Each structure stands twice: as C-alpha cells, then as structure tokens.
Amino acid sequence: MPASPAAPRPNAVVAVLALAGIVVSLMQTLVIPIVPELPKLLDAPASDAAWVVTATLLAAAVATPVVGRLGDMVGKRRMLLFSLVLLIAGSAVCGLSDTLVPMVVGRAMQGLSAAVIPLGISIMRDELPAERLAGATALMSASLGVGGALGLPIAALIADNLDWHMLFWLSGGLGALALVMVLILVPESAVRTGGRFDVPGGLGMAAGLVCLLLAISKGADWGWTSGTTLGLFAAAVLVLLVWGRWELRTPQPLVDLRTTARRQVLFTNLASIAVGFSMFAMSLVLPQLLQLPEATGYGLGRSLLTAGLVMAPSGLVMMAFAPVSAKVSTSRGPKVTLMIGALIVAAGYGLNIVLMSEVWHLALVSCVIGAGIGFTYGAMPALIMSAVPAGETAAANSLNTLMRSIGTSVASAVAGVVLAQMTVTLGGFALPSQDAFKVVMGIGAGAAVLAFVIASFIPRHRSTAGAADPAPADGVEARATSAH
C-alpha cells in the first residue's frame, strides 16, 4: 500500500472522506430505476432478478462489522482503500454483465464496500483536532443519506437516456476518484489494536445476519409463515445465541459484547434501529405517491426522474443540518441532539399524513424528515465514540451502522406487508390505497417517537470533543482522552 500523507490537512480529510461516503451510499439507489426491467435485461425470472438488490444488502450487513474490526486491527485507511477497490471491481463486473450471476456477484462486491462510512468516521476521530470532530463526523454520517437521495435522480436520468450499464461505470469512476483522493490526502491512523482476527466470530456473525436479513427481505415473497422463512428466523436466533456465547468467551472477539452492553452504547444502537426504520419509510412512501396514476385520486402521476428530483433536496438538507447538529451536540450533548432529531422526523411524518396532495407537499415533508435524520445521524457517532476505547472505534461505528441497516430492512418488510394488504383496484391492477400510505407514515412516526424514548435512557454527556476510554467499572462514565 502506498505511503500515507505526512501530515493531515483537516479540511481535505473531511472533504475526501465525505466524498467517499457519498459514493458508497449511491449504491443504495443505483439500481432502483432499472429494477422493473431487470428480468428482461438479465433474461431471468423476476424472483431471481430480485437478488440484484438482496445481494447488496446481505453483503453490506456481513462486511460492515468485519471490515470495521479489521480497520481497528491493521489500519482504518488501509481497509477503507480495500473497500473502495471492491466497489470499483464490483462496478466493473456489473458494467460488463448481461446475465444474472455476474450481476449478482458484482452487486455483492459493491455491498462489501459499505464499511467506508464508519471507517471514515473513525479516521476523523484519530486525525482531526478535537474542535473539528463533532462537525466532521456529523457531515460524514449525513453522507449516507446524501448519496441515497442524490442517487435516485442521477440514476433515473442515466437509465432514461443512456445504456443501463453506464450506471455502473459511473459508480466505478466515482469510486476510482475517491480512491485516488484518499491515497493522496488521507493519512493512516497510528491507533491500532493489532491482535488476531476472530475467524469463528466473523463466520458466526455472517451466518446469523444472512439468515435474519434473508428472512426479513424475502419473507413477503416466500410467505411469512412458510417453512423457509420461519426456519431462517429460527436459525438466526440459534446461530446468534451461539455466536454471542463465543464472543463473550474468546479473548479477542470480533464484537466486544461487554462494551456493546454498556448503557450508552446499547441504547444508542437500539435508537439507531428505530431511526433507520423511520428514515426508510419515507423512501418507500414518497416515490410511490409521486408516481401512482392521478386516477387513483391521491397519486400525482409523475415520472421516476421527477420523483427523484423531489426527494433529492432531503439529502442536501441532511448535509446542511450537519453543522447545526454538531453545535447542538457541543453545547447540549449528543443525547439531546438525537432526541431533537427524532422529534423532527416524527413531526415530518405527521405533516405528511395531512399534506400529500401536491408535489410541493411531498418535497416539504422530505426536507423536514431529512433535517431530522441529519440531526440523528450526526449524534449517533458522537455517542458511540465517547463511550468506547480509541482502539475499538471502527468496530463500534460499524456495528452502529449495521443497526441502522437492520432498521431499514425491517421497515421495508413492514411497509411491504401494509401496502400489499391495503389496496384499491384500478384498471384491473391492485395498488396501495391512500390509507395504506397513511398507516406506513404513522408507523414511521411511531418509530421516530420510539427512538426519542429510547434515547432518553442514554446517559447525558455534555462534552463530545474528544475520544473517550470507558472506565472499566460500568462504562457509563467516560474519561476524555486524546485520540493519540
């Protein structure tokens, strides 16, 4: 690996890492415009073509905690570069694919790059001055939403006007740009734990997560009471219980469950699941409302490109509110920031229930919810990093990112059930009813309120400026230390 830069330049480090985060988060929405066409494009049944989306989800879930732990052990910049190489390689495989198997392989490789954002946050903790840390980590965390929001209109524009393979060549090109910028401008952290990688722990976590997320993501297709779905849920519980017992007994675990069980980390992760759920509910409801035919009486009959353009400002709002989130965290503590963000998200969904008949209504709602997500996503890394040792930040941030992903997966499953059960018939086709959308929005608001309640149990710490090494007694009180 080429030598890292001699001295970190804070502005450059923040800009490059945020760019890398946006590029990776584009993978969420990259294929949405072509999903209906995938069976024809790949000459595969619709049920098999769905693996183009599912493979990315599963690969990201497995890779995020594993790569985060390796980052703590062997170098965060090194693993960030490795993740970007996987993204570029996966994009190239997809760009050259016309059949299902190589496309699924390429999309899985893209999913393996998902650890870039938690790795970037951890690099910031190690390299930036204390006074820059809160704002930088809030911006990096918000990049997850920014890339997802901006990706939809860009992907729709390409899919409508160019060969669909250009979607993947674009993502590969952006990944290559991020790789070069990281090589030039981002230093390698000196904070490492070393040690031996927990291979049984990695395999156990991967098996448990695959069973869990596969059951959640495919349950609607297979049937929630089918033997396959129930068997996967049962296998997930059994495997994760055995995995947890192993992690508690091995001297160098993949995930330090004792640290994870500390009050601040535990309740932050639980709140993250609820926040991930509430964020994704917006992504499922608003585009459908925008695209459903006007003949339904509530659909707005817009194109996918228009829907993407309506959603895009929410990503910009997330980024704009990152420094506001940081200021609130510095003055009042990240717990307060997380609670404020959760209430804003809940208010956004409440607004959506009464304002859903005009395009500007949905643009306003997406911006309000985006502002709330910006607050919450900025607060969560600060809460995690102030409660774990410097040598565990990448693994801890990666686990927190995984919790959000589990929340989004559950949101997709729950919303899918509601929208499939509450329908109206138009032209011989069953479409989700207006009440179905209101129910999903109500559930999204409820998830945000749940995040607020969970966050209220987090111990309050006013200082977020630096890293913290939890005291060994109970981990609730943290002792501020330098990142080096």
PyMOL commands that set and color helices and strands:
alter all, ss='L'
color gray80, all
select helices_A, chain A and resi 10-28+32-42+46-49+51-74+76-95+100-111+116-127+130-161+166-185+199-222+227-249+257-260+263-291+294-296+304-332+334-354+359-385+390-421+434-455
alter helices_A, ss='H'
color red, helices_A
select strands_A, chain A and resi 423-426+429-432+467-470+478-481
alter strands_A, ss='S'
color yellow, strands_A
deselect
rebuild
show_as cartoon
